[in-house]
Each structure stands twice: as structure tokens, then as C-alpha cells.
Amino acid sequence: MPELPEVEVTRLGIKPHLEGRQITHVDVIDGRLRWPVLRGLPKILMGQWLDTIERRGKYLLLKMTNGISVKAFLLAGQAVVGVGNIYCSESLFEAGIHPGVSAGKLTKAQCERLAHAVRTILKRAIAAGGSSLRDFVDAHGEPGYFMMQTKVYDRANEPCRVCKTPIRQITQNQRSTYYCPQCQKR
């Protein structure tokens, strides 16, 4: 593993060639790092703009102009692990964030609200025994009841439980997304 001097020398060497440029090609030569490289990472990075290359300790930090939606960012598992499609839609509703907003455009306050919302929704789901869509049952053979509590997920065209506006369904990255256009404005 390279130490800080080698990482800084690398950063200084690649910085003038990469900063401010658009990513047009990504090769993952060896995905065996401290944390596994996300399988879909090349697809996520394509078309992004690399703003700056920084270093923190022995790690290079590539800061992008992030065009990925906040929902896709959550589902990618790089920031939070364990947030699936249901809990993602519910967390975004809880935080009042539109699912199509670019993850890189969130304010610090929105990020804090979203982090709190994710924790809240996951705790509620665990208390309700999870979500039984097809075949999930707990250790006692009981289904989960979180789906009965959802405020947006799988409720397309039904009135929002908060404002009565019809819930909308869109498709993002081949996944259904549910949101309230009134409570989750862009």
C-alpha cells in the first residue's frame, strides 16, 4: 500500500491532466481494495466532470460535479449500505427531498435531514418486521408489515398521507420511484 508521499506525488502528477475534464472511459484493473469497487462504478462515473483531486492521508479524493440522482446515489451503497428501493423512496419522502435531485447539489442541511430520515425509516422497518413483498418472513414465519406504513412506496396515484396530492411514480435506473410532488419539490 503506498504511503502518504507516494499518494501525494501521484496526485500532483495526475492533477493537471484530469482536473476539469469529463470522464469518458473507466477501467477497473483490480477491484481488490480496502473496500470493494462498486460493480456499476464505471457506468456511474461516465459523463461526470472531475472538479478537483485532493488527498486525505493516504487516499486520493476525486470530487465530481455529480449528475447522479440522490436516489441512485443512495442505492449505489457508497454512502449508506442497506438502503434498498423501498426504504430509499420512504427516506427521501421523510427528508422532503425530490428523488431526481442531483446528489452533488444537496445542501449540508438536506444531507443531515436525509441521514436522519434513513436511520428513522430503517428503525421503523425493523420494528415492523421488514417488508414482505413476495416471500420474506421472519424467523417465526411471520411476514413483515412495513409496507402497511409506507407513505409513498407502491402508492402511485393515491393521495399523499400528508398533503393529499396524488403520489407519482417514475422510473430511475430501471427501478420504480415514488414521491409526492408537493412534499418533495425539486
Phi and psi restraints in degrees (value plus and minus 20) as a CYANA .aco file:
   2 PRO   PHI     -83.2   -43.2
   2 PRO   PSI     128.9   168.9
   3 GLU   PHI    -114.6   -74.6
   3 GLU   PSI     156.2   196.2
   4 LEU   PHI     -72.0   -32.0
   4 LEU   PSI     -66.8   -26.8
   5 PRO   PHI     -79.1   -39.1
   5 PRO   PSI     -61.3   -21.3
   6 GLU   PHI     -87.7   -47.7
   6 GLU   PSI     -57.8   -17.8
   7 VAL   PHI     -86.8   -46.8
   7 VAL   PSI     -61.0   -21.0
   8 GLU   PHI     -87.3   -47.3
   8 GLU   PSI     -59.5   -19.5
   9 VAL   PHI     -81.3   -41.3
   9 VAL   PSI     -61.9   -21.9
  10 THR   PHI     -82.9   -42.9
  10 THR   PSI     -64.9   -24.9
  11 ARG   PHI     -79.5   -39.5
  11 ARG   PSI     -67.3   -27.3
  12 LEU   PHI     -83.3   -43.3
  12 LEU   PSI     -53.6   -13.6
  13 GLY   PHI     -93.0   -53.0
  13 GLY   PSI     -58.2   -18.2
  14 ILE   PHI    -110.9   -70.9
  14 ILE   PSI     -40.8    -0.8
  15 LYS   PHI     -72.5   -32.5
  15 LYS   PSI     -71.3   -31.3
  16 PRO   PHI     -86.5   -46.5
  16 PRO   PSI     -39.3     0.7
  17 HIS   PHI    -112.8   -72.8
  17 HIS   PSI     -40.2    -0.2
  18 LEU   PHI    -136.6   -96.6
  18 LEU   PSI     -52.5   -12.5
  19 GLU   PHI     -81.1   -41.1
  19 GLU   PSI     116.3   156.3
  20 GLY   PHI      58.9    98.9
  20 GLY   PSI     -12.8    27.2
  21 ARG   PHI    -127.2   -87.2
  21 ARG   PSI     136.5   176.5
  22 GLN   PHI    -108.7   -68.7
  22 GLN   PSI     119.9   159.9
  23 ILE   PHI     -98.6   -58.6
  23 ILE   PSI     100.7   140.7
  24 THR   PHI    -134.8   -94.8
  24 THR   PSI     -33.0     7.0
  25 HIS   PHI    -176.8  -136.8
  25 HIS   PSI     118.1   158.1
  26 VAL   PHI    -153.5  -113.5
  26 VAL   PSI     107.0   147.0
  27 ASP   PHI    -138.2   -98.2
  27 ASP   PSI     106.8   146.8
  28 VAL   PHI    -119.9   -79.9
  28 VAL   PSI      83.1   123.1
  29 ILE   PHI     -94.3   -54.3
  29 ILE   PSI     -65.7   -25.7
  30 ASP   PHI    -163.7  -123.7
  30 ASP   PSI      90.1   130.1
  31 GLY   PHI    -103.3   -63.3
  31 GLY   PSI     -14.4    25.6
  32 ARG   PHI    -106.8   -66.8
  32 ARG   PSI      61.2   101.2
  33 LEU   PHI    -130.9   -90.9
  33 LEU   PSI    -192.9  -152.9
  34 ARG   PHI     -77.3   -37.3
  34 ARG   PSI     -59.9   -19.9
  35 TRP   PHI    -139.0   -99.0
  35 TRP   PSI     120.7   160.7
  36 PRO   PHI     -81.5   -41.5
  36 PRO   PSI     122.6   162.6
  37 VAL   PHI     -94.2   -54.2
  37 VAL   PSI     109.1   149.1
  38 LEU   PHI     -76.7   -36.7
  38 LEU   PSI     110.6   150.6
  39 ARG   PHI     -76.3   -36.3
  39 ARG   PSI     -60.0   -20.0
  40 GLY   PHI    -109.8   -69.8
  40 GLY   PSI      -9.0    31.0
  41 LEU   PHI     -76.0   -36.0
  41 LEU   PSI     -66.7   -26.7
  42 PRO   PHI     -76.5   -36.5
  42 PRO   PSI     -61.6   -21.6
  43 LYS   PHI     -85.7   -45.7
  43 LYS   PSI     -59.9   -19.9
  44 ILE   PHI     -84.6   -44.6
  44 ILE   PSI     -60.1   -20.1
  45 LEU   PHI     -98.3   -58.3
  45 LEU   PSI     -44.5    -4.5
  46 MET   PHI     -76.1   -36.1
  46 MET   PSI     109.5   149.5
  47 GLY   PHI      66.6   106.6
  47 GLY   PSI     -29.5    10.5
  48 GLN   PHI     -93.2   -53.2
  48 GLN   PSI     137.2   177.2
  49 TRP   PHI    -125.5   -85.5
  49 TRP   PSI     110.3   150.3
  50 LEU   PHI    -107.5   -67.5
  50 LEU   PSI      89.3   129.3
  51 ASP   PHI     -96.4   -56.4
  51 ASP   PSI     -77.9   -37.9
  52 THR   PHI    -162.8  -122.8
  52 THR   PSI     136.1   176.1
  53 ILE   PHI    -138.0   -98.0
  53 ILE   PSI      96.4   136.4
  54 GLU   PHI    -139.7   -99.7
  54 GLU   PSI     153.0   193.0
  55 ARG   PHI    -151.9  -111.9
  55 ARG   PSI     118.6   158.6
  56 ARG   PHI    -150.2  -110.2
  56 ARG   PSI      90.2   130.2
  57 GLY   PHI      41.0    81.0
  57 GLY   PSI    -143.0  -103.0
  58 LYS   PHI    -118.8   -78.8
  58 LYS   PSI      -1.6    38.4
  59 TYR   PHI    -139.5   -99.5
  59 TYR   PSI     117.4   157.4
  60 LEU   PHI    -105.8   -65.8
  60 LEU   PSI     115.7   155.7
  61 LEU   PHI    -134.5   -94.5
  61 LEU   PSI      95.6   135.6
  62 LEU   PHI    -119.4   -79.4
  62 LEU   PSI      92.8   132.8
  63 LYS   PHI    -116.9   -76.9
  63 LYS   PSI     103.7   143.7
  64 MET   PHI    -128.0   -88.0
  64 MET   PSI     136.2   176.2
  65 THR   PHI    -102.0   -62.0
  65 THR   PSI      84.5   124.5
  66 ASN   PHI    -110.1   -70.1
  66 ASN   PSI      90.3   130.3
  67 GLY   PHI    -111.8   -71.8
  67 GLY   PSI     -21.9    18.1
  68 ILE   PHI     -92.2   -52.2
  68 ILE   PSI     119.6   159.6
  69 SER   PHI     -88.0   -48.0
  69 SER   PSI     135.2   175.2
  70 VAL   PHI     -81.5   -41.5
  70 VAL   PSI     -53.6   -13.6
  71 LYS   PHI     -86.2   -46.2
  71 LYS   PSI     -67.2   -27.2
  72 ALA   PHI     -81.8   -41.8
  72 ALA   PSI     -57.5   -17.5
  73 PHE   PHI     -82.6   -42.6
  73 PHE   PSI     -64.9   -24.9
  74 LEU   PHI     -84.6   -44.6
  74 LEU   PSI     -63.6   -23.6
  75 LEU   PHI     -88.7   -48.7
  75 LEU   PSI     -44.7    -4.7
  76 ALA   PHI     -86.5   -46.5
  76 ALA   PSI     -39.8     0.2
  77 GLY   PHI      57.2    97.2
  77 GLY   PSI      -6.1    33.9
  78 GLN   PHI    -103.5   -63.5
  78 GLN   PSI     -49.9    -9.9
  79 ALA   PHI    -118.1   -78.1
  79 ALA   PSI     -60.9   -20.9
  80 VAL   PHI    -158.0  -118.0
  80 VAL   PSI     115.8   155.8
  81 VAL   PHI    -124.1   -84.1
  81 VAL   PSI     118.9   158.9
  82 GLY   PHI      80.7   120.7
  82 GLY   PSI     -18.9    21.1
  83 VAL   PHI    -114.5   -74.5
  83 VAL   PSI      82.5   122.5
  84 GLY   PHI    -107.5   -67.5
  84 GLY   PSI    -192.6  -152.6
  85 ASN   PHI     -79.4   -39.4
  85 ASN   PSI     -65.5   -25.5
  86 ILE   PHI     -81.4   -41.4
  86 ILE   PSI     -72.7   -32.7
  87 TYR   PHI     -90.2   -50.2
  87 TYR   PSI     -46.0    -6.0
  88 CYS   PHI     -87.3   -47.3
  88 CYS   PSI     -70.6   -30.6
  89 SER   PHI     -79.5   -39.5
  89 SER   PSI     -62.5   -22.5
  90 GLU   PHI     -87.9   -47.9
  90 GLU   PSI     -59.0   -19.0
  91 SER   PHI     -86.4   -46.4
  91 SER   PSI     -61.6   -21.6
  92 LEU   PHI     -84.2   -44.2
  92 LEU   PSI     -58.7   -18.7
  93 PHE   PHI     -83.7   -43.7
  93 PHE   PSI     -67.7   -27.7
  94 GLU   PHI     -76.8   -36.8
  94 GLU   PSI     -56.9   -16.9
  95 ALA   PHI    -106.0   -66.0
  95 ALA   PSI     -29.2    10.8
  96 GLY   PHI      52.1    92.1
  96 GLY   PSI      11.8    51.8
  97 ILE   PHI    -132.4   -92.4
  97 ILE   PSI     109.8   149.8
  98 HIS   PHI     -87.3   -47.3
  98 HIS   PSI     114.3   154.3
  99 PRO   PHI     -86.4   -46.4
  99 PRO   PSI     -36.7     3.3
 100 GLY   PHI    -111.0   -71.0
 100 GLY   PSI     -24.1    15.9
 101 VAL   PHI     -85.6   -45.6
 101 VAL   PSI     119.6   159.6
 102 SER   PHI     -85.4   -45.4
 102 SER   PSI     111.0   151.0
 103 ALA   PHI     -77.1   -37.1
 103 ALA   PSI     -55.2   -15.2
 104 GLY   PHI     -93.1   -53.1
 104 GLY   PSI     -29.3    10.7
 105 LYS   PHI    -119.5   -79.5
 105 LYS   PSI     -23.1    16.9
 106 LEU   PHI     -87.0   -47.0
 106 LEU   PSI     120.1   160.1
 107 THR   PHI     -99.6   -59.6
 107 THR   PSI     148.3   188.3
 108 LYS   PHI     -81.0   -41.0
 108 LYS   PSI     -60.8   -20.8
 109 ALA   PHI     -83.3   -43.3
 109 ALA   PSI     -60.7   -20.7
 110 GLN   PHI     -85.4   -45.4
 110 GLN   PSI     -61.0   -21.0
 111 CYS   PHI     -82.0   -42.0
 111 CYS   PSI     -61.6   -21.6
 112 GLU   PHI     -85.3   -45.3
 112 GLU   PSI     -62.4   -22.4
 113 ARG   PHI     -82.5   -42.5
 113 ARG   PSI     -62.0   -22.0
 114 LEU   PHI     -86.9   -46.9
 114 LEU   PSI     -63.1   -23.1
 115 ALA   PHI     -79.7   -39.7
 115 ALA   PSI     -64.5   -24.5
 116 HIS   PHI     -83.0   -43.0
 116 HIS   PSI     -63.0   -23.0
 117 ALA   PHI     -83.3   -43.3
 117 ALA   PSI     -61.7   -21.7
 118 VAL   PHI     -80.4   -40.4
 118 VAL   PSI     -66.9   -26.9
 119 ARG   PHI     -81.5   -41.5
 119 ARG   PSI     -63.6   -23.6
 120 THR   PHI     -82.3   -42.3
 120 THR   PSI     -67.9   -27.9
 121 ILE   PHI     -84.8   -44.8
 121 ILE   PSI     -63.1   -23.1
 122 LEU   PHI     -84.3   -44.3
 122 LEU   PSI     -58.5   -18.5
 123 LYS   PHI     -84.0   -44.0
 123 LYS   PSI     -63.2   -23.2
 124 ARG   PHI     -81.8   -41.8
 124 ARG   PSI     -62.0   -22.0
 125 ALA   PHI     -85.0   -45.0
 125 ALA   PSI     -61.7   -21.7
 126 ILE   PHI     -84.1   -44.1
 126 ILE   PSI     -64.3   -24.3
 127 ALA   PHI     -81.6   -41.6
 127 ALA   PSI     -51.2   -11.2
 128 ALA   PHI    -107.7   -67.7
 128 ALA   PSI     -18.2    21.8
 129 GLY   PHI      65.0   105.0
 129 GLY   PSI      -4.3    35.7
 130 GLY   PHI      65.6   105.6
 130 GLY   PSI    -186.0  -146.0
 131 SER   PHI    -138.4   -98.4
 131 SER   PSI     101.2   141.2
 132 SER   PHI    -122.2   -82.2
 132 SER   PSI      77.6   117.6
 133 LEU   PHI    -107.7   -67.7
 133 LEU   PSI     -67.2   -27.2
 134 ARG   PHI    -143.2  -103.2
 134 ARG   PSI     -83.5   -43.5
 135 ASP   PHI    -155.4  -115.4
 135 ASP   PSI      -8.5    31.5
 136 PHE   PHI     -97.5   -57.5
 136 PHE   PSI     109.7   149.7
 137 VAL   PHI    -157.4  -117.4
 137 VAL   PSI     135.9   175.9
 138 ASP   PHI    -100.5   -60.5
 138 ASP   PSI    -191.8  -151.8
 139 ALA   PHI     -83.3   -43.3
 139 ALA   PSI     -38.6     1.4
 140 HIS   PHI    -121.2   -81.2
 140 HIS   PSI     -12.5    27.5
 141 GLY   PHI      62.6   102.6
 141 GLY   PSI      -9.4    30.6
 142 GLU   PHI    -112.2   -72.2
 142 GLU   PSI     119.0   159.0
 143 PRO   PHI     -95.1   -55.1
 143 PRO   PSI     141.5   181.5
 144 GLY   PHI    -104.0   -64.0
 144 GLY   PSI     131.7   171.7
 145 TYR   PHI    -136.1   -96.1
 145 TYR   PSI      -6.6    33.4
 146 PHE   PHI     -83.1   -43.1
 146 PHE   PSI     -51.0   -11.0
 147 MET   PHI     -79.7   -39.7
 147 MET   PSI     -44.2    -4.2
 148 MET   PHI     -94.2   -54.2
 148 MET   PSI     -37.1     2.9
 149 GLN   PHI    -120.4   -80.4
 149 GLN   PSI     -27.2    12.8
 150 THR   PHI     -80.5   -40.5
 150 THR   PSI     123.1   163.1
 151 LYS   PHI    -117.7   -77.7
 151 LYS   PSI     -45.9    -5.9
 152 VAL   PHI    -151.4  -111.4
 152 VAL   PSI     -57.9   -17.9
 153 TYR   PHI     -80.6   -40.6
 153 TYR   PSI     110.5   150.5
 154 ASP   PHI      40.5    80.5
 154 ASP   PSI       9.5    49.5
 155 ARG   PHI    -143.4  -103.4
 155 ARG   PSI      11.9    51.9
 156 ALA   PHI     -73.3   -33.3
 156 ALA   PSI     113.2   153.2
 157 ASN   PHI      50.0    90.0
 157 ASN   PSI     -21.6    18.4
 158 GLU   PHI    -105.2   -65.2
 158 GLU   PSI     135.2   175.2
 159 PRO   PHI     -88.6   -48.6
 159 PRO   PSI     120.3   160.3
 160 CYS   PHI     -79.0   -39.0
 160 CYS   PSI     118.7   158.7
 161 ARG   PHI     -91.4   -51.4
 161 ARG   PSI     -32.4     7.6
 162 VAL   PHI    -121.1   -81.1
 162 VAL   PSI     -70.1   -30.1
 163 CYS   PHI    -138.0   -98.0
 163 CYS   PSI     -24.3    15.7
 164 LYS   PHI      54.5    94.5
 164 LYS   PSI     -18.4    21.6
 165 THR   PHI     -89.3   -49.3
 165 THR   PSI     119.0   159.0
 166 PRO   PHI     -80.5   -40.5
 166 PRO   PSI     114.5   154.5
 167 ILE   PHI     -90.7   -50.7
 167 ILE   PSI     118.3   158.3
 168 ARG   PHI    -124.8   -84.8
 168 ARG   PSI     131.1   171.1
 169 GLN   PHI    -141.0  -101.0
 169 GLN   PSI     110.7   150.7
 170 ILE   PHI    -150.7  -110.7
 170 ILE   PSI     148.8   188.8
 171 THR   PHI    -132.1   -92.1
 171 THR   PSI     108.1   148.1
 172 GLN   PHI    -149.2  -109.2
 172 GLN   PSI     103.7   143.7
 173 ASN   PHI      30.9    70.9
 173 ASN   PSI      26.4    66.4
 174 GLN   PHI      41.5    81.5
 174 GLN   PSI       2.7    42.7
 175 ARG   PHI    -144.5  -104.5
 175 ARG   PSI     122.3   162.3
 176 SER   PHI     -92.1   -52.1
 176 SER   PSI     116.5   156.5
 177 THR   PHI    -146.1  -106.1
 177 THR   PSI     115.1   155.1
 178 TYR   PHI    -140.3  -100.3
 178 TYR   PSI     119.0   159.0
 179 TYR   PHI    -178.8  -138.8
 179 TYR   PSI     142.4   182.4
 180 CYS   PHI    -121.5   -81.5
 180 CYS   PSI      99.1   139.1
 181 PRO   PHI     -87.3   -47.3
 181 PRO   PSI     -37.2     2.8
 182 GLN   PHI    -107.9   -67.9
 182 GLN   PSI     -67.6   -27.6
 183 CYS   PHI     -98.5   -58.5
 183 CYS   PSI     -39.9     0.1
 184 GLN   PHI    -145.5  -105.5
 184 GLN   PSI      42.8    82.8
 185 LYS   PHI     -91.3   -51.3
 185 LYS   PSI     131.9   171.9
